[in-house]
């Protein structure tokens, strides 16, 4: 089976401390809605869902509040064994902001429960009734080749389902949730089954089509189990051994997936489906980094495999916009650089006209997403944030837990599918107003002012458990050093390009101080992320010839720690002053204040925009940061490790 | 996997399925000894074991299991 679906891979994996946090619910006075929802958020397996449902029962028994979850009473009518499904429904509904209570009548009492006014289901006054029927509940008599008899069977089934509906409507006025029917995997003739009237497949096809039409007109709700089963594969959906053993209508492994789909529908009924998609740009909407690779370098072309993967993301975003989902952008970039592809790149499907709010700056994304929500006057729980970078995803999850942030696989070809599979925008109906909603927000890619920063960024950085490693240039690192020197545009103070032999010369010159910098964090090794070259200037001074950094690690105070390292070596070498230069290009506006932020004093400013800066080594004390420092391979140096 | 390892894995599975940390998994343990070990939980238990040990049991094998000792014997044959 495809693990994207069976393991709900858009969700985080269940954390180690799940059981401990579950137990902690018992000792917390509540209201517990937020805690319960956080527990339900990862991809829980059936055993974990069952445990969470049990804990929820206990919370209710103790009379504790589940605010702010929205209460919902759901009765489930079925011809199969649903005992294992019900706890999964309760736990999965919490993931979608619903405090679900389920009502289960006796096994296989579908008609009696629907049609009797004082039945268990009707007298419990449910908000909705889920008719969890599978094809084995229906009187499907083969009538091979007989169009008239087949049509009568289909009409008979639809009539039966309508009678159930009318009974429920009359007796409890609950919303009915109808399931389409997953056909069995086994064929009778083979391909002919689809064409010939009266085969099981064509009967079920007919019933599904008529049922869908009827639901669209009646104001009831459809759960397309048939589509879900086809997505999984019918042979995996139907487990004949389990049906024989315990009348399980579908594979027990798939209960978490099914339950999540029911949760989406319930959230949709309560108006909780999401309304805004916030997109990252670099390596999400296009391949590559616009600030470094430029308009010609980003991958977005038809015919280029990587480019097509990102085009698929754009196409999905556009289609979502067409059905009323509002699009916004949050990117770590200079505004005009980030806008350039939208304005100038011929292969871009997304245009600035499609984007309601366009936030390209160097602030943290949590602050930006909050500004987007305020500008659009929507709650954070209406927002989905799509970003390829796990650090950005984790930061937003941590600081804005109401925002939905799908996990993405390594391979960009699966980005669009993963976003679609997550079902954040599940809607139970579609109206003409939806078509206009995106326009209502006035798509002018406006930029909004940031209010104060969302709290907790520093604590988050500490939790990243970063380790920075400093080394002088060496032969092993040279290829990557040369690449960074020739590719980095944005976080690059002087944009001096050097060839391999030139870098080797610097490496071997004892007068030149060089630094290659690597950074690792809880998400893994970021590899080499910064390069510095200092050359002797006037007596006792170092001229910072080159200082560049990868934008991926921006906002983590890496530059402060790099300066501390440079100062350390400067002191050891008896250098009393550092001289820095900012040489402006059309790409490096990001670092115009780099030296000012690090405490250098401006000593010269030319008309070209070039500025020169000085820092006295003695007494310079740049800001520290929660990063573990490893310094190795320096001639004068012991292998040093400082916390 | 040797027998003590099988028992150790089973202990984790039993604790997970029955949501009870104090279960001692011994060869003699059977459904009558554990609160909540009904036919449905039995299927959830078997399916979890199948997933963790990456094996499949036949319907008749599942029907014949009398206690944990039988179960371990079957796991050893299968894995």
Interface residues (C-beta under 8 A of the other chain):
Chain A: X46 X47 X48 X50 X51 X54 X81 X83 X84 X241 X242 X244 X245 X246 X248 X252 X253
Chain B: X16 X17 X19 X39 X40 X43 X44 X47 X48 X51 X59 X62
